[in-house]
């Protein structure tokens, strides 16, 4: 069964969020700026060793609650992280902070993000922008028109690790913090390397019920089709390839199902979690967080103990899972759903709540 939604032109209208100057400014970075030169200039003027107390990595299959989890930790005001204010000058956060036009660095009013998931953002909100640096510097991905070439689990080279640490310190310098938190769902395929090279870090993996995660992914995929050119370039620059017009098949994933079918996204859910589960159980600094349990006080206390501080009262966790109607369940491959649920139960038994 394929799914349709209403026209999304109004739903994802950039005109209200980006002025002509904003778009011009972004387009220069999309097309005309050498990011490696920018980064080297940034290092030359601002490189400074910072005693990092803690680094927190947050990842998960998209639509698993990673943004909500990031927002809560960031709202404690203890951590640095890349924010919308750093876009599009992600390779030189300190340099462009000195002279960015005030109209481009405004404290915009909070608005619900285009995902329509009740999460409100403004220019000071953190987001998943590290991948822009990592993809550019590590040169991990080779593209054809639609496919990110098949890659096994990534390993940081010594040089890449060194540069990523410098980059983290540059961000901490800008925001005057010595703790860093980042959300990057592509880190699911770097778990082995991250856990080994950042042994004192905490890696949180969010996991959501496969049926609800798949429906949420399908919904966004359909809403991000037929988008305007600026939005397409924006998402491409930020390495958002998970859904919509800019979708690319990750790490050799292929499916016999159409992308407009819920079964495609269930298939994707199973593929990713089957790949990462063996990695998860190998390391003591990797912790699984079930999305559906984020409101659980016991789990929240376990997270507090790991972090060494309270969670934020300024950003509350919500369970967005709503009962699906019979029409939405038509056409679901029951054997595939059963396989997903069995794997989900197995992974949940390794979660932080269980330990």
Secondary structure, DSSP 4 states (H G I P E B T S, - for coil): -B------TTTT-GGGT--HHHHHHHHHHHHT--HHHHHHHHHHHH-------EEEEEEESTTSSHHHHHHHHHTTS--B--BGGGSS-GGGHHHHHHH--GGGS--PPPEE-TT-SS-EE-TT-B-S-HHHHHHHHH----B-SSBBPP-------HHHHHHHHHHHHHHHHHHT-SEEEEE-GGGGGGHHHHHHHTTTSEEEEEE--HHHHHHHHHHHHHHTSS--HHHHHHHHHTT--SSGGG--BGGG---SS-TTBHHHHHHHHHHHHHHHHHHHTT-TTEEEEEGGGTT-HHHHHHHHHHHTSPPPSSS-------PPPHHHHTT--HHHHHHHHHHHHHHHTTSTTT-
